[in-house]
């Protein structure tokens, strides 16, 4: 379970815009917004403090006690959305949402498969697939788990594991369709002869493709036609 709270000191951002955001990032500060009931407050957070808060046992589902500089009141909040630098991986922007600790929230949590190598179907040469990597849940802010582990060590060849077979977590409600959501499957590997047949069939289909009869020919007289850039061609006078 999450059950972890982290005190996070922030400052209000008085200057907005991209140039100011870039300046903050160069100083190791992450621009963000704190959303409350009917309000949105631009804030700035130390990148180091934010990273420490979001890399604990609760991960991105930690409850953050946000304290604005110059004030004493704490605002229990969760991460609503964040952006990472595609190269360095640093958080570039973060949106925090104030929450009430006595009211449930919705969250998406990661699904981790355990016991894959012990599954009889895998030992027989089957291929384990995981179509679903996260599920949607409802729980109190302090009860949202960082992730859920699903034991697949008993799966046989051809088995399909759906959400309905996942052990329930106390205080957590699964929101996805339990009968439809597939968590994991084990399928037999394609035999070499079947693979070759599939490749031959594909090659045959490609060879049968021919230009359709009556295809338009290039216009005579050097008339221009519309190009890929979307510019219209000229028309005869």
C-alpha positions as CSV (number, residue, x, y, z in Angstrom):
1,X,0.0,0.0,0.0
2,X,1.0,3.6,-0.5
3,X,0.5,5.0,3.0
4,X,3.4,7.4,2.6
5,X,3.3,11.2,2.9
6,X,6.0,13.6,1.9
7,X,6.3,17.3,2.9
8,X,7.0,19.4,-0.1
9,X,8.0,23.0,0.1
10,X,7.1,25.2,-2.9
11,X,7.1,28.8,-3.9
12,X,4.6,30.8,-5.9
13,X,5.6,31.7,-9.4
14,X,5.0,35.4,-10.0
15,X,6.5,35.4,-13.5
16,X,5.1,33.1,-16.1
17,X,5.9,32.1,-19.7
18,X,8.4,29.9,-21.5
19,X,11.5,32.1,-20.9
20,X,10.9,32.1,-17.2
21,X,10.3,28.4,-17.1
22,X,13.6,27.8,-18.9
23,X,15.4,30.0,-16.4
24,X,13.9,28.0,-13.5
25,X,15.0,24.7,-15.0
26,X,18.6,25.9,-15.4
27,X,18.5,26.6,-11.7
28,X,17.3,23.1,-10.8
29,X,13.7,24.2,-10.2
30,X,10.6,22.6,-11.7
31,X,7.7,24.9,-12.7
32,X,4.3,23.5,-11.9
33,X,0.7,24.2,-11.0
34,X,-1.2,23.4,-7.8
35,X,-4.9,22.8,-8.6
36,X,-7.4,23.3,-5.8
37,X,-11.1,23.6,-5.7
38,X,-11.8,26.1,-8.4
39,X,-8.3,27.5,-8.4
40,X,-5.0,27.0,-10.1
41,X,-1.8,28.4,-8.5
42,X,1.5,28.5,-10.4
43,X,4.3,27.1,-8.3
44,X,8.0,26.3,-8.4
45,X,9.6,23.2,-6.8
46,X,13.2,22.1,-6.2
47,X,13.9,19.3,-8.7
48,X,15.8,17.5,-6.1
49,X,13.0,17.6,-3.5
50,X,10.4,16.6,-6.1
51,X,12.6,13.6,-7.2
52,X,13.0,12.5,-3.6
53,X,9.3,12.7,-3.1
54,X,8.4,10.6,-6.2
55,X,11.1,7.9,-5.9
56,X,10.0,6.7,-2.4
57,X,8.1,3.5,-1.7
58,X,4.8,5.0,-3.0
59,X,6.3,6.3,-6.2
60,X,4.0,8.6,-8.2
61,X,1.1,7.8,-5.9
62,X,2.6,9.4,-2.8
63,X,0.5,12.0,-1.0
64,X,2.4,15.2,-1.0
65,X,1.8,17.7,1.8
66,X,2.4,20.9,-0.2
67,X,3.4,23.9,1.8
68,X,3.6,27.3,0.0
69,X,6.5,29.4,1.2
70,X,5.3,32.0,3.7
71,X,2.3,29.9,4.7
72,X,1.8,27.3,7.4
73,X,-1.1,25.3,6.0
74,X,-0.3,22.1,4.1
75,X,-2.3,21.1,1.0
76,X,-2.5,17.3,0.7
77,X,-2.0,16.6,-3.0
78,X,-1.2,14.0,-5.6
79,X,0.6,14.1,-9.0
80,X,-2.0,14.9,-11.6
81,X,0.3,15.0,-14.6
82,X,4.0,15.6,-15.4
83,X,6.4,16.0,-18.3
84,X,9.9,14.6,-18.6
85,X,12.8,15.8,-20.6
86,X,13.1,13.2,-23.4
87,X,16.9,13.2,-23.3
88,X,17.9,13.7,-19.6
89,X,14.8,12.3,-18.1
90,X,14.3,15.2,-15.6
91,X,10.9,16.4,-14.8
92,X,10.2,19.5,-16.8
93,X,6.7,20.4,-15.5
94,X,4.4,19.0,-12.9
95,X,0.7,19.5,-12.1
96,X,-0.4,18.7,-8.6
97,X,-4.0,18.1,-7.5
98,X,-5.3,18.9,-4.0
99,X,-7.3,16.0,-2.5
100,X,-9.3,15.1,0.5
101,X,-7.8,12.2,2.4
102,X,-11.3,10.9,3.3
103,X,-12.6,10.8,-0.3
104,X,-11.6,8.1,-2.9
105,X,-9.7,9.0,-6.0
106,X,-9.1,7.3,-9.3
107,X,-5.6,6.2,-10.3
108,X,-3.8,4.0,-12.8
109,X,-1.3,1.5,-11.3
110,X,1.3,-0.6,-12.9
111,X,0.9,-4.4,-13.2
112,X,4.0,-6.6,-12.6
113,X,4.0,-10.3,-13.5
114,X,5.8,-12.6,-11.1
115,X,6.6,-16.3,-11.5
116,X,6.9,-16.1,-15.3
117,X,9.8,-18.5,-15.6
118,X,8.0,-21.0,-13.3
119,X,4.9,-21.2,-15.4
120,X,4.4,-24.7,-16.8
121,X,3.4,-23.2,-20.2
122,X,6.6,-21.2,-20.4
123,X,8.7,-24.2,-19.4
124,X,7.2,-26.1,-22.3
125,X,8.4,-23.4,-24.7
126,X,5.3,-21.2,-24.7
127,X,5.4,-17.4,-25.0
128,X,4.1,-15.3,-22.2
129,X,2.5,-12.0,-23.3
130,X,1.2,-9.1,-21.1
131,X,-1.4,-7.1,-23.0
132,X,-2.2,-5.0,-20.0
133,X,0.6,-3.1,-18.1
134,X,-1.6,-1.0,-15.9
135,X,-5.1,-1.0,-14.5
136,X,-7.5,1.7,-13.2
137,X,-8.5,1.6,-9.5
138,X,-10.4,3.6,-7.0
139,X,-9.2,4.1,-3.4
140,X,-8.6,6.6,-0.7
141,X,-5.4,8.7,-1.5
142,X,-3.5,6.9,1.3
143,X,-4.6,3.5,0.1
144,X,-3.6,3.7,-3.6
145,X,-0.8,1.0,-4.2
146,X,2.2,2.0,-6.2
147,X,1.8,-1.2,-8.3
148,X,0.2,-4.6,-8.2
149,X,1.9,-8.0,-8.5
150,X,0.2,-10.8,-10.3
151,X,1.4,-14.4,-9.9
152,X,1.4,-16.2,-13.2
153,X,3.5,-19.2,-12.0
154,X,0.5,-21.6,-12.5
155,X,-0.4,-20.7,-16.1
156,X,-0.4,-23.6,-18.6
157,X,0.0,-23.5,-22.3
158,X,-3.0,-21.7,-23.9
159,X,-4.1,-20.1,-20.6
160,X,-5.5,-16.6,-20.5
161,X,-5.5,-14.7,-17.2
162,X,-8.1,-12.0,-16.8
163,X,-8.6,-9.3,-14.2
164,X,-11.4,-11.4,-12.6
165,X,-8.8,-13.9,-11.5
166,X,-6.5,-11.3,-9.8
167,X,-6.7,-11.3,-6.0
168,X,-8.6,-8.3,-4.7
169,X,-6.8,-5.7,-2.6
170,X,-8.4,-4.5,0.6
171,X,-9.7,-0.9,0.2
172,X,-9.0,-0.9,-3.6
173,X,-11.7,-1.2,-6.3
174,X,-10.8,-2.4,-9.8
175,X,-12.6,-0.2,-12.3
176,X,-11.8,-2.1,-15.5
177,X,-14.1,-4.8,-16.8
178,X,-13.0,-7.9,-14.9
179,X,-14.3,-10.3,-17.6
180,X,-12.8,-8.5,-20.6
181,X,-9.4,-7.2,-19.4
182,X,-6.7,-9.6,-20.2
183,X,-3.6,-9.5,-18.0
184,X,-1.5,-12.3,-19.4
185,X,-1.6,-15.1,-21.9
186,X,0.6,-18.1,-22.8
187,X,0.7,-19.2,-26.5
188,X,2.6,-21.9,-28.3
189,X,5.5,-20.6,-30.4
190,X,4.9,-20.8,-34.2
191,X,6.5,-23.8,-35.7
192,X,9.2,-23.2,-38.3
193,X,7.1,-24.7,-41.1
194,X,4.1,-22.6,-40.2
195,X,6.3,-19.5,-40.2
196,X,7.7,-20.3,-43.6
197,X,4.2,-20.9,-45.0
198,X,3.0,-17.6,-43.6
199,X,6.0,-15.8,-45.2
200,X,5.4,-17.6,-48.6
201,X,1.7,-16.6,-48.5
202,X,2.6,-13.0,-47.7
203,X,5.1,-12.9,-50.6
204,X,2.5,-14.4,-52.9
205,X,-0.1,-11.8,-52.0
206,X,2.4,-9.0,-52.7
207,X,3.3,-10.5,-56.1
208,X,-0.3,-10.6,-57.1
209,X,-0.8,-6.9,-56.7
210,X,-1.1,-5.1,-60.0
211,X,-2.0,-1.7,-61.1
212,X,-5.7,-1.4,-61.6
213,X,-7.1,-1.4,-65.1
214,X,-7.9,2.0,-66.5
215,X,-5.4,3.9,-64.4
216,X,-5.0,7.5,-65.4
217,X,-2.2,8.3,-67.7
218,X,0.1,11.3,-67.5
219,X,-1.7,14.3,-69.1
220,X,-0.6,15.4,-72.5
221,X,0.9,18.8,-73.2
222,X,2.9,19.0,-70.0
223,X,0.0,20.2,-67.9
224,X,0.9,20.6,-64.3
225,X,-1.0,18.6,-61.6
226,X,-1.3,19.0,-57.9
227,X,1.9,17.9,-56.0
228,X,2.5,16.5,-52.5
229,X,3.0,19.9,-51.1
230,X,-0.7,20.6,-51.6
231,X,-0.2,23.4,-54.2
232,X,-2.9,23.4,-56.9
233,X,-1.8,22.8,-60.4
234,X,-2.5,25.0,-63.4
235,X,-5.5,24.5,-65.6
236,X,-5.6,25.0,-69.4
237,X,-6.7,28.3,-70.6
